[in-house]
Amino acid sequence: MLGALVVTFVVTRVVTRLIRAGRGPFRDMSVGGVHLHHQVFGIFLLLGTGAVEIAYRPGPPWQEVVAVLFGVGAALTLDEFALWLRLDDVYWSPEGRRSVDAVLLAVVVGLMLLLGFSPFDDDSGDGAAVASVVASVNVLFALVALLKGRTVLGVTGLFVPILSIVAALRLARPESFWGKRFYPAGSRKRERSEHRFPPGRRQRWDPVVDLFAGRSQPAEQDAPKP
């Protein structure tokens, strides 16, 4: 599943770049004059493979086939994740970089699962109650981290608890829900947050995103000059 997701995402980005450049045999698809996004195929694949897995529980080798098709569907759908949020074709705009973020995050989660990490271990012994409490507390820390705009640490913290705790205790991003709700204008925390995360600030994995989405220009560079 993870391998199919990664390969499909890379191939999809290559094909979409060729279409945009007008090179090769690939062209945009349309039905009745309406542009058909590739996330449509991904959604149908996710629905189909999910229904097959739940209804039939196929064994090998069909289980592997379903997993591969699910990975393909997930890649096609997540590659246009930004369109879910904006309800507009922002694929090549700065907002479209959210799609690459979503895919990279899905890959991180897939790698964690592949390495044997699990946010909810199946413990039916005497320690089940304690494990449930610990997992619940960790989910709360992860939720706080997500509300603070610490998405990567919040999600990976579900698998490695110390990461969610660290992220929950750190400063929130000013544009996050936590920053808007608990950092009022003019407050010291608001000033610290805006200083720590100024507009156009580059993130650690932005160079990876640039490989697929292109270099994004800071917002202030696009603003009209006074």
Secondary structure, 3 states (H helix, E strand, C coil): CHHHHHHHHHHHHHHHHHHHHCCCCCCCCEECCEECCHHHHHHHHHHHHHHHHHHHCCCCCHHHHHHHHHHHHHHHHHCCHHHHHHCCCCCCCHHHHHHHHHHHHHHHHHHHHHCCCCCCCCCCCCCHHHHHHHHHHHHHHHHHHHHCCCHHHHHHCCCCHHHHHHHHHCCCCCCCHHHHHHCCCCCHHHHHHHHHCCCCCCCCCHHHHHHHHCCCCCHHHHCCCC
